[in-house]
C-alpha cells in the first residue's frame, strides 16, 4: 500500500458504493476490547492487534461505578457483569501496625435511585474475559507486535515484527502507557515540528505497585468472604513508605495491591525499568520486602501479606510502575489514541478502567457518525471533537486520582488530607459525587438506557450525533458549542 501524506481524495460519495472506514485497533486491553465490542454492534469493520502471543490479564480488582452501567446495558452484558461482581459501597481506612480503623468512606445515598446503578467490583482478569467474549476470535490477532506505522491522506498501515502488514482507514492506539502507536505518531510529528515539548518528556512516576489475586479461599481462611459486599480495606503504614489494599470477590478470592511511595533514592533504583510490566523476579523480590505487613481478614487470626502471597499462584502476581501523565496530543491525520496511551492515571483513584471504557464510548460515537469514504480532514475533525469531549472528564479524574494518592502517602500532608476527607462537609461530598457520577456516556446508535435517576446525566455532545447523508459532510460544531466547562467538578477535585 502506498501511503501518501499529500494525497487526500476528493470524491462524490453519491457515485461510490457504500464503504465504512476500517478501524485497526492496536492493543487488546480493557479499552481496545471495549471498542471492539462496541464496533461489533455496528457496521464498522475492525481488527484488534495484540503484541503478546496469549492474553494473560494481570492485576488486582477493577471497580466500575454506576457510570459504566449504561454502556454495559447497551452491550447486553450488564446482567452477566452483575453475576460476576460484588457490590462495593464502603472503604475502610486502617492504620498499621496497630490495625485500627480510622474511618470508613461510605456511599450514604441509594446509588440505584441516585444515578442508576451501584458500584460493583470484580477481578481484572474476569472483566477481560467478559469483554473478550464479545469479540469474535477472528477479529483478534495475537502475537502482532507493531514496529512501525504509516499514515497519510489515503489510509493507514501497520507493520508487525513477524513481517506482516495491515491496511485500514483509521488507526487506534490502545496499547498502554508505552504505546508503540503513540511513539510512532510522535516521531512523525516531531520531525514536522508539530509535537508540543511536554509530550516529548518521560512520564513521571511516584510509586510502584505489587498486584495479584489469590486462589479460591474458604471462609475459614478469610472470614470476610462470607459477606455479600466487597470488603475493601486500605491499610496505611505510620512508619514506612507503603500502603496496601485488599478486596474480596464474588469468586471467593482476595485481590491485593501493595504501593511503595518512592523518594529520590528509591525512584532512581526503579528507574532502570522502562516497561509497565515487570518480570516475576521483581515481583518476588517485593514480596520478600513486604510479606510481614499485617492485613485484616475479618477474623481473630492475625494474617500478613505473606499469607496472601502463599495463597497466590505466582503467575497471578506482577509488579508495575504507576506513571501519571496526560498527553496533549491525542491524534493526527488518521491516528488516534485512547486510554493509557494518552492519559495515564494513578490507580489510587480507581478510575483508569472507567476512563478507558468512556474513551471507547465517545470515540465509537464519532467514528460511527463518519460518512462513507471519509477523507482525512473529516476523520481528524472527529478526533478533535472526541478529545474536546473527553479531556475535561479525564483532567478531573487525574486530579482526583492524585488527591487519593496523596491521601494514602506518608507524611504530614497525607494526614491533613485524611482529616479533611473524614470531616468533609456534605456540600463538598455532593459536588464530588456530581462530578464523578453524572458523566454516564452512552452510544447514540444503540437503544438508550432510560433508567430513571435523581441525578441528571451530564451533557454528552456525541449523544446527539447522526450519520450524514451521502452528499453531506459531518458537522460537530452544533453539538460541541453546547459543551460547558464544569466548575463544580474543578471545585470538587480541589476540595478533595
VOSE-865845 format. One record per residue (C-alpha): residue number from 0; residue in one letter; x, y, z. Coordinates in pm, 1 decimal. Example, Ala and Ser with C-alpha at 12.3 -4.5 7.8 and 13.67 -1.06 7.14 Angstrom:
<sites>
{site 0,"A",{1230.0,-450.0,780.0}}
{site 1,"S",{1367.0,-106.0,714.0}}
</sites>
This chain:
<sites>
{site 0,"X",{0.0,0.0,0.0}}
{site 1,"X",{133.0,341.2,-92.3}}
{site 2,"X",{59.7,585.8,189.4}}
{site 3,"X",{90.5,934.5,50.5}}
{site 4,"X",{53.4,1208.7,313.7}}
{site 5,"X",{-6.0,1462.6,38.1}}
{site 6,"X",{-299.0,1278.3,-118.0}}
{site 7,"X",{-649.4,1342.0,10.9}}
{site 8,"X",{-922.0,1202.0,-208.4}}
{site 9,"X",{-1193.4,1439.8,-324.8}}
{site 10,"X",{-1492.2,1234.9,-427.4}}
{site 11,"X",{-1864.7,1234.4,-476.7}}
{site 12,"X",{-1995.9,980.4,-228.4}}
{site 13,"X",{-2324.9,950.3,-413.2}}
{site 14,"X",{-2141.7,792.7,-707.4}}
{site 15,"X",{-1945.2,539.3,-498.5}}
{site 16,"X",{-2054.3,220.4,-326.4}}
{site 17,"X",{-2104.9,246.7,47.6}}
{site 18,"X",{-1784.1,167.0,232.6}}
{site 19,"X",{-1740.3,215.1,603.5}}
{site 20,"X",{-1393.8,313.3,728.9}}
{site 21,"X",{-1193.5,15.3,852.9}}
{site 22,"X",{-1053.0,56.9,1204.9}}
{site 23,"X",{-724.0,-101.2,1316.7}}
{site 24,"X",{-709.1,-123.1,1697.4}}
{site 25,"X",{-363.9,-183.0,1845.4}}
{site 26,"X",{-382.3,-324.4,2198.6}}
{site 27,"X",{-624.8,-575.8,2349.9}}
{site 28,"X",{-650.2,-412.7,2690.9}}
{site 29,"X",{-976.7,-305.0,2851.1}}
{site 30,"X",{-1010.2,-2.8,2621.4}}
{site 31,"X",{-925.6,-186.1,2299.5}}
{site 32,"X",{-1156.9,-478.7,2375.8}}
{site 33,"X",{-1439.8,-243.4,2472.1}}
{site 34,"X",{-1402.9,-50.4,2147.1}}
{site 35,"X",{-1404.5,-379.8,1958.6}}
{site 36,"X",{-1717.9,-496.5,2142.4}}
{site 37,"X",{-1888.9,-168.7,2052.5}}
{site 38,"X",{-1789.0,-178.1,1684.9}}
{site 39,"X",{-1913.9,-536.6,1672.9}}
{site 40,"X",{-2260.7,-389.4,1734.4}}
{site 41,"X",{-2223.8,-150.9,1438.0}}
{site 42,"X",{-2148.7,-179.3,1066.9}}
{site 43,"X",{-1790.7,-55.8,1110.4}}
{site 44,"X",{-1522.9,-312.0,1013.8}}
{site 45,"X",{-1236.9,-351.3,1261.0}}
{site 46,"X",{-945.3,-569.8,1363.8}}
{site 47,"X",{-760.9,-586.3,1700.3}}
{site 48,"X",{-385.1,-649.6,1720.3}}
{site 49,"X",{-216.1,-759.3,2044.1}}
{site 50,"X",{160.7,-789.6,2081.1}}
{site 51,"X",{158.5,-1086.7,2320.9}}
{site 52,"X",{106.4,-1441.4,2186.3}}
{site 53,"X",{-159.3,-1500.2,2450.9}}
{site 54,"X",{-356.2,-1263.5,2669.8}}
{site 55,"X",{-269.3,-1311.4,3035.8}}
{site 56,"X",{-453.1,-1029.5,3213.3}}
{site 57,"X",{-274.2,-938.8,3532.9}}
{site 58,"X",{-378.7,-701.8,3804.7}}
{site 59,"X",{-597.6,-675.8,4107.2}}
{site 60,"X",{-954.8,-555.5,4138.2}}
{site 61,"X",{-1144.0,-336.7,3890.6}}
{site 62,"X",{-1417.9,-115.8,4030.6}}
{site 63,"X",{-1674.6,6.1,3778.8}}
{site 64,"X",{-1903.9,265.3,3929.3}}
{site 65,"X",{-2257.0,320.5,3803.5}}
{site 66,"X",{-2122.7,549.6,3531.1}}
{site 67,"X",{-2039.5,240.9,3321.7}}
{site 68,"X",{-2380.1,76.8,3364.5}}
{site 69,"X",{-2542.9,243.8,3058.7}}
{site 70,"X",{-2270.7,109.7,2827.6}}
{site 71,"X",{-2282.3,-242.6,2971.5}}
{site 72,"X",{-2660.7,-242.4,2937.0}}
{site 73,"X",{-2638.1,-123.2,2575.9}}
{site 74,"X",{-2392.5,-404.1,2502.3}}
{site 75,"X",{-2629.4,-654.7,2663.4}}
{site 76,"X",{-2380.4,-774.0,2927.5}}
{site 77,"X",{-2498.8,-588.8,3239.5}}
{site 78,"X",{-2669.7,-890.9,3398.2}}
{site 79,"X",{-2367.5,-1112.9,3341.1}}
{site 80,"X",{-2138.9,-841.6,3476.2}}
{site 81,"X",{-2350.7,-825.1,3793.5}}
{site 82,"X",{-2333.7,-1202.9,3835.4}}
{site 83,"X",{-1952.6,-1190.0,3817.9}}
{site 84,"X",{-1906.5,-895.4,4053.5}}
{site 85,"X",{-1995.2,-781.2,4403.4}}
{site 86,"X",{-2146.1,-455.5,4519.8}}
{site 87,"X",{-1890.0,-215.8,4670.1}}
{site 88,"X",{-2021.0,67.8,4885.7}}
{site 89,"X",{-1755.6,119.2,5154.8}}
{site 90,"X",{-1381.4,156.9,5200.1}}
{site 91,"X",{-1216.6,115.6,5541.2}}
{site 92,"X",{-909.5,325.7,5618.2}}
{site 93,"X",{-688.3,133.3,5861.5}}
{site 94,"X",{-352.0,231.4,6011.0}}
{site 95,"X",{-64.8,-10.1,6070.9}}
{site 96,"X",{94.7,-156.0,6270.9}}
{site 97,"X",{-185.5,-130.3,6528.9}}
{site 98,"X",{-452.0,-210.3,6261.2}}
{site 99,"X",{-706.4,38.6,6392.3}}
{site 100,"X",{-988.9,158.0,6166.5}}
{site 101,"X",{-957.3,535.6,6136.0}}
{site 102,"X",{-1272.3,598.9,5936.1}}
{site 103,"X",{-1497.3,449.1,5669.6}}
{site 104,"X",{-1581.7,609.4,5335.7}}
{site 105,"X",{-1935.9,500.3,5253.3}}
{site 106,"X",{-2197.5,563.5,4988.9}}
{site 107,"X",{-2474.2,701.0,5210.4}}
{site 108,"X",{-2721.0,754.0,4926.0}}
{site 109,"X",{-2918.3,492.1,4736.3}}
{site 110,"X",{-2693.6,460.1,4426.7}}
{site 111,"X",{-2959.2,296.1,4208.0}}
{site 112,"X",{-3204.5,574.1,4284.8}}
{site 113,"X",{-2942.6,849.3,4256.0}}
{site 114,"X",{-2760.2,753.1,3936.7}}
{site 115,"X",{-2899.3,425.3,3809.8}}
{site 116,"X",{-2663.5,158.1,3943.0}}
{site 117,"X",{-2435.9,75.0,4233.2}}
{site 118,"X",{-2057.8,46.3,4216.9}}
{site 119,"X",{-1950.3,-310.0,4150.8}}
{site 120,"X",{-1604.5,-468.0,4163.3}}
{site 121,"X",{-1456.5,-781.4,4011.7}}
{site 122,"X",{-1107.9,-918.7,3940.7}}
{site 123,"X",{-948.8,-755.8,3639.4}}
{site 124,"X",{-893.4,-1092.6,3461.5}}
{site 125,"X",{-1266.1,-1168.0,3496.8}}
{site 126,"X",{-1358.3,-840.0,3328.9}}
{site 127,"X",{-1107.7,-912.6,3050.0}}
{site 128,"X",{-1269.4,-1249.3,2991.5}}
{site 129,"X",{-1618.3,-1097.1,2976.0}}
{site 130,"X",{-1510.8,-836.2,2719.0}}
{site 131,"X",{-1311.9,-1085.5,2511.1}}
{site 132,"X",{-1623.2,-1297.8,2470.7}}
{site 133,"X",{-1792.2,-1003.5,2297.1}}
{site 134,"X",{-1528.2,-1001.6,2020.7}}
{site 135,"X",{-1520.4,-1283.2,1760.4}}
{site 136,"X",{-1191.8,-1473.3,1766.8}}
{site 137,"X",{-1122.4,-1396.4,1402.2}}
{site 138,"X",{-1115.6,-1023.5,1485.3}}
{site 139,"X",{-839.8,-1062.3,1746.2}}
{site 140,"X",{-484.7,-1117.3,1620.1}}
{site 141,"X",{-229.6,-1224.7,1882.7}}
{site 142,"X",{150.0,-1210.7,1858.0}}
{site 143,"X",{131.4,-892.3,1649.0}}
{site 144,"X",{391.5,-657.8,1791.9}}
{site 145,"X",{369.8,-331.6,1598.9}}
{site 146,"X",{709.4,-199.9,1492.4}}
{site 147,"X",{606.1,90.9,1272.7}}
{site 148,"X",{302.3,275.8,1147.6}}
{site 149,"X",{243.1,491.8,842.7}}
{site 150,"X",{-44.9,718.3,760.5}}
{site 151,"X",{-148.7,967.6,500.1}}
{site 152,"X",{-442.0,1114.5,317.2}}
{site 153,"X",{-544.3,779.6,171.5}}
{site 154,"X",{-504.9,533.9,458.8}}
{site 155,"X",{-302.5,381.2,741.9}}
{site 156,"X",{-57.4,92.5,750.7}}
{site 157,"X",{94.2,-104.0,1040.3}}
{site 158,"X",{398.2,-330.2,1017.1}}
{site 159,"X",{446.9,-608.6,1271.6}}
{site 160,"X",{757.7,-787.3,1397.0}}
{site 161,"X",{656.0,-1110.5,1219.1}}
{site 162,"X",{676.4,-933.6,882.4}}
{site 163,"X",{302.5,-892.1,830.3}}
{site 164,"X",{137.1,-566.3,724.2}}
{site 165,"X",{-220.7,-449.4,764.8}}
{site 166,"X",{-408.2,-166.9,594.6}}
{site 167,"X",{-702.0,38.3,713.7}}
{site 168,"X",{-859.1,382.0,724.1}}
{site 169,"X",{-827.2,462.7,1097.0}}
{site 170,"X",{-559.4,358.3,1346.6}}
{site 171,"X",{-644.9,349.8,1718.7}}
{site 172,"X",{-361.9,327.5,1970.4}}
{site 173,"X",{-492.5,146.6,2277.8}}
{site 174,"X",{-164.1,-21.5,2364.2}}
{site 175,"X",{-86.7,119.5,2705.8}}
{site 176,"X",{143.9,366.9,2873.1}}
{site 177,"X",{436.3,282.0,2642.9}}
{site 178,"X",{221.9,276.6,2329.9}}
{site 179,"X",{403.4,185.9,2007.9}}
{site 180,"X",{134.6,373.7,1814.7}}
{site 181,"X",{197.2,689.1,2016.9}}
{site 182,"X",{573.6,659.1,1979.1}}
{site 183,"X",{545.2,626.3,1601.0}}
{site 184,"X",{295.7,912.2,1580.1}}
{site 185,"X",{506.5,1139.5,1798.3}}
{site 186,"X",{821.5,1059.3,1598.3}}
{site 187,"X",{639.5,1171.5,1283.5}}
{site 188,"X",{509.6,1489.8,1446.0}}
{site 189,"X",{846.9,1571.3,1596.9}}
{site 190,"X",{1008.3,1559.3,1252.2}}
{site 191,"X",{743.9,1804.3,1133.9}}
{site 192,"X",{792.3,2029.1,1442.2}}
{site 193,"X",{427.7,1971.7,1539.8}}
{site 194,"X",{481.5,1796.3,1875.1}}
{site 195,"X",{444.3,2000.5,2197.7}}
{site 196,"X",{762.4,1993.0,2406.6}}
{site 197,"X",{583.8,1841.2,2706.6}}
{site 198,"X",{480.2,1536.3,2502.6}}
{site 199,"X",{848.8,1451.5,2449.8}}
{site 200,"X",{919.8,1436.1,2823.1}}
{site 201,"X",{920.9,1098.6,3001.8}}
{site 202,"X",{624.9,1003.4,3217.1}}
{site 203,"X",{689.0,1074.8,3585.9}}
{site 204,"X",{610.0,803.9,3836.3}}
{site 205,"X",{598.2,842.8,4213.1}}
{site 206,"X",{525.8,487.5,4320.7}}
{site 207,"X",{537.6,121.9,4221.2}}
{site 208,"X",{280.7,-144.0,4292.1}}
{site 209,"X",{263.0,-518.1,4351.4}}
{site 210,"X",{-71.2,-664.6,4242.5}}
{site 211,"X",{-224.6,-1009.6,4245.5}}
{site 212,"X",{-516.8,-1241.0,4313.7}}
{site 213,"X",{-522.8,-1547.1,4539.7}}
{site 214,"X",{-666.8,-1887.4,4461.1}}
{site 215,"X",{-1021.1,-1956.8,4578.0}}
{site 216,"X",{-1025.7,-1941.4,4956.6}}
{site 217,"X",{-1259.7,-2070.6,5224.5}}
{site 218,"X",{-1442.1,-1858.6,5479.6}}
{site 219,"X",{-1228.7,-2025.7,5746.9}}
{site 220,"X",{-914.7,-1899.8,5573.7}}
{site 221,"X",{-1051.0,-1548.2,5509.9}}
{site 222,"X",{-1372.1,-1476.0,5707.0}}
{site 223,"X",{-1456.4,-1155.0,5517.1}}
{site 224,"X",{-1552.1,-1371.4,5219.3}}
{site 225,"X",{-1875.8,-1459.1,5397.3}}
{site 226,"X",{-2002.0,-1101.4,5349.0}}
{site 227,"X",{-2204.9,-1032.0,5035.9}}
{site 228,"X",{-2043.0,-697.2,4954.6}}
{site 229,"X",{-1680.0,-634.5,4863.2}}
{site 230,"X",{-1470.8,-581.6,5175.5}}
{site 231,"X",{-1230.3,-308.6,5066.9}}
{site 232,"X",{-963.2,-234.7,5325.9}}
{site 233,"X",{-692.0,23.6,5272.5}}
{site 234,"X",{-405.6,-6.4,5522.0}}
{site 235,"X",{-172.7,291.7,5572.5}}
{site 236,"X",{164.9,247.8,5738.1}}
{site 237,"X",{260.8,501.2,6003.4}}
{site 238,"X",{634.6,441.1,5974.7}}
{site 239,"X",{700.6,302.1,5624.6}}
{site 240,"X",{651.1,447.6,5273.3}}
{site 241,"X",{386.1,186.2,5190.1}}
{site 242,"X",{12.2,130.8,5181.7}}
{site 243,"X",{-172.6,-188.3,5087.1}}
{site 244,"X",{-526.1,-278.7,4989.1}}
{site 245,"X",{-727.1,-599.4,4998.7}}
{site 246,"X",{-1058.6,-677.7,4826.8}}
{site 247,"X",{-1288.0,-979.1,4847.6}}
{site 248,"X",{-1450.4,-1102.9,4526.5}}
{site 249,"X",{-1751.1,-1297.8,4401.4}}
{site 250,"X",{-1509.2,-1579.8,4311.4}}
{site 251,"X",{-1409.8,-1617.8,4679.8}}
{site 252,"X",{-1062.7,-1491.6,4604.1}}
{site 253,"X",{-879.9,-1195.6,4755.6}}
{site 254,"X",{-725.8,-931.4,4529.6}}
{site 255,"X",{-446.6,-716.6,4666.0}}
{site 256,"X",{-236.5,-412.4,4576.4}}
{site 257,"X",{77.3,-302.7,4762.3}}
{site 258,"X",{200.2,51.6,4691.3}}
{site 259,"X",{554.1,175.0,4756.6}}
{site 260,"X",{589.0,553.8,4760.5}}
{site 261,"X",{921.6,649.9,4610.8}}
{site 262,"X",{1167.5,909.0,4729.7}}
{site 263,"X",{1455.1,1042.8,4521.0}}
{site 264,"X",{1680.2,745.7,4601.1}}
{site 265,"X",{1424.7,466.3,4555.0}}
{site 266,"X",{1295.7,633.0,4239.1}}
{site 267,"X",{1643.7,608.3,4084.8}}
{site 268,"X",{1661.6,240.9,4183.7}}
{site 269,"X",{1337.2,169.9,3996.8}}
{site 270,"X",{1411.5,395.4,3700.9}}
{site 271,"X",{1607.2,118.4,3530.0}}
{site 272,"X",{1278.7,-43.3,3431.8}}
{site 273,"X",{1124.8,105.6,3119.7}}
{site 274,"X",{820.5,-114.9,3081.7}}
{site 275,"X",{498.1,-108.2,3279.5}}
{site 276,"X",{500.1,-488.3,3323.8}}
{site 277,"X",{799.4,-626.4,3509.9}}
{site 278,"X",{915.3,-982.8,3536.0}}
{site 279,"X",{833.8,-1240.6,3802.8}}
{site 280,"X",{1170.2,-1187.8,3971.3}}
{site 281,"X",{1090.3,-825.1,4054.4}}
{site 282,"X",{750.2,-924.2,4194.7}}
{site 283,"X",{903.6,-1195.3,4415.0}}
{site 284,"X",{1166.9,-952.7,4544.2}}
{site 285,"X",{896.8,-707.2,4650.6}}
{site 286,"X",{700.3,-992.3,4813.0}}
{site 287,"X",{1001.8,-1061.6,5034.8}}
{site 288,"X",{1022.3,-694.2,5135.5}}
{site 289,"X",{656.6,-651.8,5236.5}}
{site 290,"X",{544.0,-1000.3,5338.4}}
{site 291,"X",{541.2,-919.6,5712.5}}
{site 292,"X",{288.8,-634.0,5672.3}}
{site 293,"X",{-35.8,-714.5,5862.3}}
{site 294,"X",{-377.4,-740.0,5696.6}}
{site 295,"X",{-733.4,-757.4,5824.7}}
{site 296,"X",{-934.2,-1065.9,5724.6}}
{site 297,"X",{-1240.7,-1017.2,5942.4}}
{site 298,"X",{-1138.7,-1295.8,6182.0}}
{site 299,"X",{-942.1,-1338.3,6503.5}}
{site 300,"X",{-633.6,-1482.6,6338.9}}
{site 301,"X",{-369.6,-1222.4,6254.6}}
{site 302,"X",{-272.3,-1259.6,5888.3}}
{site 303,"X",{2.2,-1089.7,5689.3}}
{site 304,"X",{61.3,-1023.0,5323.0}}
{site 305,"X",{284.4,-1331.4,5323.0}}
{site 306,"X",{-28.5,-1542.5,5378.0}}
{site 307,"X",{-188.7,-1387.7,5068.1}}
{site 308,"X",{130.0,-1444.3,4868.9}}
{site 309,"X",{136.9,-1810.3,4973.7}}
{site 310,"X",{-222.8,-1848.4,4850.2}}
{site 311,"X",{-147.0,-1676.2,4519.0}}
{site 312,"X",{-27.4,-1859.3,4204.9}}
{site 313,"X",{297.6,-1692.5,4103.0}}
{site 314,"X",{166.4,-1623.2,3751.8}}
{site 315,"X",{-111.7,-1413.3,3910.5}}
{site 316,"X",{132.0,-1157.0,4050.6}}
{site 317,"X",{310.7,-868.5,3885.0}}
{site 318,"X",{496.8,-553.7,3977.1}}
{site 319,"X",{413.0,-240.4,3783.3}}
{site 320,"X",{517.7,121.7,3760.5}}
{site 321,"X",{245.9,377.8,3824.9}}
{site 322,"X",{307.6,662.2,3584.6}}
{site 323,"X",{96.1,976.2,3581.7}}
{site 324,"X",{57.0,1198.7,3278.1}}
{site 325,"X",{-198.3,1346.8,3041.6}}
{site 326,"X",{-50.5,1394.1,2695.0}}
{site 327,"X",{-152.4,1698.0,2493.0}}
{site 328,"X",{-150.9,1522.6,2155.6}}
{site 329,"X",{-421.9,1257.9,2115.5}}
{site 330,"X",{-449.3,1239.7,1736.6}}
{site 331,"X",{-318.6,1341.7,1398.4}}
{site 332,"X",{-447.2,1269.5,1046.9}}
{site 333,"X",{-590.9,913.1,1072.1}}
{site 334,"X",{-434.0,805.1,1402.5}}
{site 335,"X",{-596.4,849.9,1743.8}}
{site 336,"X",{-504.1,745.1,2099.1}}
{site 337,"X",{-722.3,628.7,2387.3}}
{site 338,"X",{-687.4,503.4,2744.9}}
{site 339,"X",{-339.6,481.2,2898.0}}
{site 340,"X",{-188.3,564.4,2559.1}}
{site 341,"X",{-287.7,930.4,2602.0}}
{site 342,"X",{-373.0,965.8,2972.2}}
{site 343,"X",{-215.4,753.4,3245.1}}
{site 344,"X",{-392.1,790.5,3580.2}}
{site 345,"X",{-270.4,672.4,3918.8}}
{site 346,"X",{-485.0,373.2,4027.8}}
{site 347,"X",{-538.5,522.5,4375.8}}
{site 348,"X",{-846.3,697.2,4234.3}}
{site 349,"X",{-979.4,376.5,4082.7}}
{site 350,"X",{-1079.9,549.2,3758.6}}
{site 351,"X",{-834.4,418.7,3498.9}}
{site 352,"X",{-1064.1,143.3,3370.3}}
{site 353,"X",{-1369.6,370.7,3381.0}}
{site 354,"X",{-1197.4,632.2,3166.2}}
{site 355,"X",{-1075.8,371.0,2917.7}}
{site 356,"X",{-1433.7,249.0,2873.7}}
{site 357,"X",{-1564.2,604.6,2842.3}}
{site 358,"X",{-1299.5,682.2,2579.3}}
{site 359,"X",{-1426.1,383.3,2381.4}}
{site 360,"X",{-1787.6,505.2,2400.9}}
{site 361,"X",{-1716.6,858.7,2284.0}}
{site 362,"X",{-1462.9,759.5,2017.7}}
{site 363,"X",{-1701.2,495.3,1879.6}}
{site 364,"X",{-1975.6,756.7,1854.2}}
{site 365,"X",{-1760.2,986.1,1641.9}}
{site 366,"X",{-1631.2,701.5,1425.2}}
{site 367,"X",{-1984.1,572.2,1367.3}}
{site 368,"X",{-2100.6,921.8,1267.7}}
{site 369,"X",{-1839.3,946.9,991.4}}
{site 370,"X",{-1973.4,933.8,635.6}}
{site 371,"X",{-1887.4,654.1,395.8}}
{site 372,"X",{-1543.8,702.9,239.6}}
{site 373,"X",{-1435.3,970.2,491.4}}
{site 374,"X",{-1142.1,1184.2,391.2}}
{site 375,"X",{-855.1,1256.7,631.3}}
{site 376,"X",{-987.3,1602.8,714.5}}
{site 377,"X",{-1324.7,1460.8,824.1}}
{site 378,"X",{-1156.6,1192.4,1033.7}}
{site 379,"X",{-932.6,1445.1,1206.1}}
{site 380,"X",{-1232.2,1669.2,1281.6}}
{site 381,"X",{-1396.8,1370.0,1451.1}}
{site 382,"X",{-1085.0,1303.4,1657.0}}
{site 383,"X",{-1068.3,1669.5,1757.7}}
{site 384,"X",{-1428.3,1655.5,1881.6}}
{site 385,"X",{-1355.2,1330.0,2068.3}}
{site 386,"X",{-1064.5,1488.2,2256.6}}
{site 387,"X",{-1262.5,1802.4,2333.8}}
{site 388,"X",{-1544.6,1596.9,2483.1}}
{site 389,"X",{-1324.3,1367.3,2688.7}}
{site 390,"X",{-1045.8,1596.2,2812.9}}
{site 391,"X",{-1238.9,1777.7,3093.6}}
{site 392,"X",{-1350.4,1445.7,3241.4}}
{site 393,"X",{-1001.5,1295.7,3212.6}}
{site 394,"X",{-843.8,1601.8,3378.3}}
{site 395,"X",{-1091.0,1584.8,3667.9}}
{site 396,"X",{-1019.4,1211.8,3712.1}}
{site 397,"X",{-645.2,1282.5,3703.5}}
{site 398,"X",{-680.7,1541.9,3981.8}}
{site 399,"X",{-896.9,1311.0,4192.1}}
{site 400,"X",{-653.8,1020.5,4148.4}}
{site 401,"X",{-363.0,1240.7,4253.8}}
{site 402,"X",{-558.8,1351.3,4561.7}}
{site 403,"X",{-633.0,990.8,4662.7}}
{site 404,"X",{-266.6,901.5,4608.6}}
{site 405,"X",{-166.6,1187.2,4837.7}}
{site 406,"X",{-417.6,1071.8,5098.5}}
{site 407,"X",{-255.6,729.4,5138.5}}
{site 408,"X",{105.0,850.5,5119.1}}
{site 409,"X",{327.3,902.5,5422.2}}
{site 410,"X",{396.7,1235.9,5593.8}}
{site 411,"X",{206.5,1535.8,5727.8}}
{site 412,"X",{25.4,1635.6,5408.2}}
{site 413,"X",{-149.2,1297.4,5372.6}}
{site 414,"X",{-254.3,1318.2,5738.8}}
{site 415,"X",{-417.3,1653.6,5666.2}}
{site 416,"X",{-581.9,1506.6,5355.6}}
{site 417,"X",{-724.8,1218.1,5558.9}}
{site 418,"X",{-853.4,1458.1,5823.4}}
{site 419,"X",{-1023.9,1665.9,5553.3}}
{site 420,"X",{-1174.4,1352.5,5397.1}}
{site 421,"X",{-1302.1,1230.9,5733.4}}
{site 422,"X",{-1463.2,1566.1,5816.4}}
{site 423,"X",{-1566.8,1677.8,5468.1}}
{site 424,"X",{-1885.7,1889.1,5456.0}}
{site 425,"X",{-2185.3,1735.8,5281.1}}
{site 426,"X",{-2190.4,2003.1,5011.2}}
{site 427,"X",{-1833.7,1915.9,4911.0}}
{site 428,"X",{-1920.9,1547.4,4903.0}}
{site 429,"X",{-2217.0,1636.6,4684.5}}
{site 430,"X",{-2000.1,1833.6,4444.6}}
{site 431,"X",{-1754.9,1545.2,4409.3}}
{site 432,"X",{-2036.7,1293.6,4368.3}}
{site 433,"X",{-2195.4,1506.3,4097.0}}
{site 434,"X",{-1872.6,1534.0,3902.6}}
{site 435,"X",{-1781.0,1166.6,3923.1}}
{site 436,"X",{-2122.9,1008.9,3879.4}}
{site 437,"X",{-2308.6,1244.6,3646.5}}
{site 438,"X",{-2085.2,1163.4,3349.7}}
{site 439,"X",{-2255.3,848.2,3217.9}}
{site 440,"X",{-2190.6,842.3,2841.2}}
{site 441,"X",{-2390.8,623.5,2605.9}}
{site 442,"X",{-2374.3,512.1,2243.3}}
{site 443,"X",{-2601.5,718.9,2022.4}}
{site 444,"X",{-2654.9,439.5,1767.6}}
{site 445,"X",{-2780.7,169.9,2008.7}}
{site 446,"X",{-3103.9,170.5,2212.1}}
{site 447,"X",{-3059.7,408.6,2506.9}}
{site 448,"X",{-3058.2,313.1,2871.3}}
{site 449,"X",{-3357.6,502.0,3008.3}}
{site 450,"X",{-3326.8,408.0,3375.6}}
{site 451,"X",{-3479.9,697.6,3573.2}}
{site 452,"X",{-3233.8,873.4,3807.3}}
{site 453,"X",{-3240.2,1162.6,4052.2}}
{site 454,"X",{-2901.9,1284.0,3927.4}}
{site 455,"X",{-2940.7,1403.3,3569.2}}
{site 456,"X",{-2661.9,1275.3,3340.0}}
{site 457,"X",{-2405.8,1533.2,3232.7}}
{site 458,"X",{-2447.0,1674.5,2884.0}}
{site 459,"X",{-2287.6,1445.6,2623.2}}
{site 460,"X",{-2223.1,1611.1,2284.7}}
{site 461,"X",{-2162.5,1283.1,2098.4}}
{site 462,"X",{-2503.4,1151.8,2203.2}}
{site 463,"X",{-2658.9,1399.8,1957.5}}
{site 464,"X",{-2462.1,1276.5,1657.4}}
{site 465,"X",{-2608.4,1118.1,1347.8}}
{site 466,"X",{-2451.5,984.6,1031.7}}
{site 467,"X",{-2466.8,1239.3,745.7}}
{site 468,"X",{-2637.2,1178.3,414.5}}
{site 469,"X",{-2408.4,1076.2,124.8}}
{site 470,"X",{-2368.5,1432.8,-8.3}}
{site 471,"X",{-2326.8,1592.2,334.2}}
{site 472,"X",{-2020.6,1647.3,546.3}}
{site 473,"X",{-2021.7,1573.2,920.4}}
{site 474,"X",{-2057.6,1880.7,1139.9}}
{site 475,"X",{-1960.1,1855.9,1503.9}}
{site 476,"X",{-1984.2,2226.5,1584.7}}
{site 477,"X",{-2356.2,2223.5,1655.8}}
{site 478,"X",{-2308.9,1963.9,1927.3}}
{site 479,"X",{-1981.0,2094.1,2060.9}}
{site 480,"X",{-2086.8,2454.8,2120.2}}
{site 481,"X",{-2320.4,2332.5,2393.2}}
{site 482,"X",{-2043.1,2158.0,2582.9}}
{site 483,"X",{-1980.2,2352.1,2902.3}}
{site 484,"X",{-1695.8,2378.7,3144.6}}
{site 485,"X",{-1766.7,2206.7,3473.0}}
{site 486,"X",{-1676.4,2442.2,3760.7}}
{site 487,"X",{-1835.6,2209.5,4014.9}}
{site 488,"X",{-1600.8,1934.0,3906.2}}
{site 489,"X",{-1299.3,2158.3,3948.0}}
{site 490,"X",{-1409.2,2271.8,4289.5}}
{site 491,"X",{-1478.3,1916.2,4394.9}}
{site 492,"X",{-1135.6,1794.8,4285.7}}
{site 493,"X",{-965.2,2082.6,4463.8}}
{site 494,"X",{-1170.3,2026.8,4776.7}}
{site 495,"X",{-1077.4,1661.4,4780.5}}
</sites>
